[in-house]
Amino acid sequence: MWHTIAMFPITLGRFLVGTAILGIVGIMATVINVGMEPEAEMRIEPVAGVSVLGQPLYVTLVVESSLPVNAFSGLISYDPSQLEVIAIDYNTSIADLWVEEPWYENGAGTLSFAGGTTKSGGFTGEDTLIKIAFMPKREGDARLTLSRARILEHNGFGTDATIAAPIDALFTVEELAAEARTISDTNSDGTFTIMPEKPDSDLNDDGKVNVADVSIMMMQLLSSDSRYDLNLDGKVNLADLSILLDARN
């Protein structure tokens, strides 16, 4: 009897100690999981900037992952009274299979997408998922919010990768600065028309227009920087590159 009673406290003690250890391990696992570094990220670039009223605002949705992933989805929201989508480019995307092709509703101020890659081994690294062109509609702050972002691991189980919390992109929309305007008196009724001053083709300000400027322009194609919009059509594209080539010394 004494032997049985003596064994019971020992067994109970071990049980309590074991339970306590399991509890500590569980707590530590939870803490470690909460404090884990994100395995992947989906973000809007640039995250901030100044846009000119009447000229397109170009942004890129970028995916970055340190482990193989194969599916991407999310929702971009914007104020439809401030911005409207005018173009989307996803032909050069890391996603080559779209369950839901990027689709926007300017009335609601939303752009949704859901796609994946069929590439063997999935995707790792950093690359573009979608390029978007917005047209500012009025002056003020324009915010882009990425929500419902999901990136799935390439492991055959559809596991959600741990992703960094998305950060809103914020842009200030302004009118073209007065110092960047010139006066043209071409109107037949004698009135003046204010015209933007065309940017200088000497992009690196070295006093020459040469291959260095061409190299700079190549890096800025499809950007939203009005400095490189040589024909002032609101786009930085091959037309601007052609103007630059014609202006070479």
JONOR-V473500 format. One record per residue. RES is the residue in three letters. SS is DSSP state (H for helix, E for strand, - for the rest). PHI is phi in whole degrees, -180 to 180 (* if undefined). OMEGA is omega in degrees with one decimal (none if undefined). Layout:
[[RES,SS,PHI,OMEGA] [RES,SS,PHI,OMEGA]]
This chain:
[[MET,-,*,178.4] [TRP,H,-60,-179.7] [HIS,H,-63,179.7] [THR,H,-66,179.3] [ILE,H,-66,179.8] [ALA,H,-65,-179.5] [MET,H,-69,-177.0] [PHE,H,-64,176.6] [PRO,H,-61,179.4] [ILE,H,-64,-179.9] [THR,H,-64,179.1] [LEU,H,-63,179.2] [GLY,H,-63,178.6] [ARG,H,-63,179.7] [PHE,H,-63,-179.7] [LEU,H,-65,178.7] [VAL,H,-64,179.5] [GLY,H,-62,178.0] [THR,H,-62,179.2] [ALA,H,-62,179.5] [ILE,H,-63,179.4] [LEU,H,-62,178.7] [GLY,H,-64,179.3] [ILE,H,-64,178.7] [VAL,H,-61,179.6] [GLY,H,-63,178.8] [ILE,H,-64,179.8] [MET,H,-62,-179.9] [ALA,H,-63,179.4] [THR,H,-65,179.5] [VAL,H,-63,179.8] [ILE,H,-63,-178.6] [ASN,H,-66,-179.8] [VAL,H,-65,-176.5] [GLY,-,-90,-178.2] [MET,-,-65,173.5] [GLU,-,-69,178.3] [PRO,-,-58,178.0] [GLU,-,-87,-177.2] [ALA,E,-151,-178.9] [GLU,E,-150,172.1] [MET,E,-125,-173.8] [ARG,E,-146,176.0] [ILE,E,-95,176.4] [GLU,E,-126,-7.3] [PRO,-,-71,-177.8] [VAL,-,-87,178.8] [ALA,E,-161,177.7] [GLY,E,169,178.2] [VAL,E,-117,180.0] [SER,E,-118,-178.7] [VAL,E,-97,179.1] [LEU,-,-58,-179.9] [GLY,-,92,177.7] [GLN,-,-121,-176.4] [PRO,E,-61,174.2] [LEU,E,-110,-176.3] [TYR,E,-102,175.5] [VAL,E,-132,-179.2] [THR,E,-128,173.9] [LEU,E,-98,-173.1] [VAL,E,-110,173.6] [VAL,E,-116,176.6] [GLU,E,-132,-178.1] [SER,E,-147,178.5] [SER,E,-94,177.1] [LEU,E,-131,-177.7] [PRO,E,-61,177.1] [VAL,E,-132,-177.1] [ASN,E,-144,179.6] [ALA,E,-145,-174.1] [PHE,E,-143,176.7] [SER,E,-152,179.3] [GLY,E,171,-178.2] [LEU,E,-140,174.5] [ILE,E,-107,-179.3] [SER,E,-115,179.4] [TYR,E,-152,179.2] [ASP,-,-80,-176.9] [PRO,-,-67,175.7] [SER,-,-83,-177.9] [GLN,-,-105,-175.5] [LEU,E,-136,169.5] [GLU,E,-142,177.8] [VAL,E,-76,177.8] [ILE,E,-116,179.3] [ALA,E,-164,174.8] [ILE,E,-133,177.2] [ASP,E,-127,176.3] [TYR,-,-133,-179.6] [ASN,-,-70,179.1] [THR,-,-103,-176.0] [SER,-,-73,173.0] [ILE,-,-71,176.0] [ALA,-,-90,177.8] [ASP,-,-114,177.3] [LEU,E,-140,-176.2] [TRP,E,-113,172.2] [VAL,E,-72,174.3] [GLU,E,-135,179.6] [GLU,E,-60,178.8] [PRO,E,-50,-174.1] [TRP,E,-134,-178.2] [TYR,E,-119,174.8] [GLU,E,-130,-177.4] [ASN,-,-64,178.0] [GLY,-,-64,-179.4] [ALA,-,-93,-178.2] [GLY,-,73,-178.8] [THR,E,-136,173.1] [LEU,E,-139,-177.3] [SER,E,-114,-178.6] [PHE,E,-160,175.0] [ALA,E,-158,-177.4] [GLY,E,-146,-179.7] [GLY,E,-154,177.9] [THR,-,-117,177.2] [THR,-,-97,-179.2] [LYS,-,-62,178.6] [SER,-,-61,-178.9] [GLY,-,90,179.1] [GLY,-,73,-178.6] [PHE,E,-122,170.0] [THR,E,-135,179.4] [GLY,E,112,-177.3] [GLU,E,-141,-178.6] [ASP,E,-161,-177.0] [THR,E,-86,174.5] [LEU,E,-99,-178.5] [ILE,E,-146,169.5] [LYS,E,-112,-175.5] [ILE,E,-130,174.7] [ALA,E,-114,175.9] [PHE,E,-107,170.9] [MET,E,-114,176.0] [PRO,E,-64,-176.7] [LYS,-,-108,178.8] [ARG,-,-159,178.5] [GLU,-,-72,178.1] [GLY,E,128,179.7] [ASP,E,-88,178.6] [ALA,E,-119,-176.1] [ARG,E,-111,173.4] [LEU,E,-115,-177.3] [THR,E,-117,176.2] [LEU,E,-99,179.8] [SER,E,-135,-179.6] [ARG,E,55,-178.3] [ALA,E,-69,176.9] [ARG,E,-138,173.8] [ILE,E,-131,-175.2] [LEU,E,-104,-179.4] [GLU,E,-71,177.9] [HIS,-,-91,-176.4] [ASN,-,-129,178.1] [GLY,-,84,-177.9] [PHE,-,-119,-178.6] [GLY,-,65,-178.1] [THR,-,-75,175.8] [ASP,E,-72,174.4] [ALA,-,-74,174.5] [THR,-,-72,-175.4] [ILE,E,-116,177.3] [ALA,-,-71,178.2] [ALA,-,-64,-179.4] [PRO,-,-62,178.1] [ILE,-,-111,178.2] [ASP,-,-64,173.4] [ALA,E,-98,-175.9] [LEU,E,-127,-179.3] [PHE,E,-125,175.4] [THR,E,-104,-179.7] [VAL,E,-97,-178.2] [GLU,E,-129,171.2] [GLU,-,-74,177.7] [LEU,-,-60,-177.0] [ALA,-,-58,-177.3] [ALA,H,-60,-178.2] [GLU,H,-72,179.3] [ALA,H,-99,-178.6] [ARG,E,-119,174.3] [THR,E,-129,-178.3] [ILE,E,-104,175.8] [SER,E,-117,-177.2] [ASP,-,-106,-176.1] [THR,-,-85,-177.7] [ASN,-,-71,-177.2] [SER,-,-69,-178.1] [ASP,-,-89,176.7] [GLY,-,87,178.0] [THR,-,-81,179.8] [PHE,-,-103,175.6] [THR,E,-114,178.0] [ILE,E,-83,-178.3] [MET,E,-119,176.0] [PRO,E,-64,177.1] [GLU,-,-79,-177.7] [LYS,-,-68,-179.9] [PRO,-,-62,178.2] [ASP,-,-71,179.7] [SER,-,-75,177.5] [ASP,-,-81,-169.6] [LEU,-,-69,-179.6] [ASN,-,-103,175.1] [ASP,-,55,177.9] [ASP,-,-102,178.6] [GLY,-,84,-179.2] [LYS,-,-137,172.2] [VAL,-,-113,-174.8] [ASN,-,-143,-174.9] [VAL,H,-62,178.1] [ALA,H,-64,178.4] [ASP,H,-69,176.9] [VAL,H,-62,179.1] [SER,H,-62,179.0] [ILE,H,-64,-179.6] [MET,H,-62,-179.9] [MET,H,-60,-179.9] [MET,H,-76,-175.4] [GLN,H,-104,179.4] [LEU,-,-57,-178.4] [LEU,-,71,176.0] [SER,-,-82,179.7] [SER,-,-107,-176.4] [ASP,-,-83,-177.3] [SER,H,-65,177.6] [ARG,H,-59,-174.9] [TYR,H,-104,177.8] [ASP,-,-87,-170.7] [LEU,-,-71,179.5] [ASN,-,-105,173.9] [LEU,-,55,177.1] [ASP,-,-100,179.2] [GLY,-,85,-179.1] [LYS,-,-134,171.2] [VAL,-,-110,-173.4] [ASN,-,-146,-175.9] [LEU,H,-65,177.8] [ALA,H,-63,178.3] [ASP,H,-69,177.2] [LEU,H,-63,179.1] [SER,H,-63,177.6] [ILE,H,-62,-179.6] [LEU,H,-64,179.4] [LEU,H,-63,179.2] [ASP,H,-70,-176.2] [ALA,-,-91,-177.6] [ARG,-,-60,178.8] [ASN,-,-72,none]]
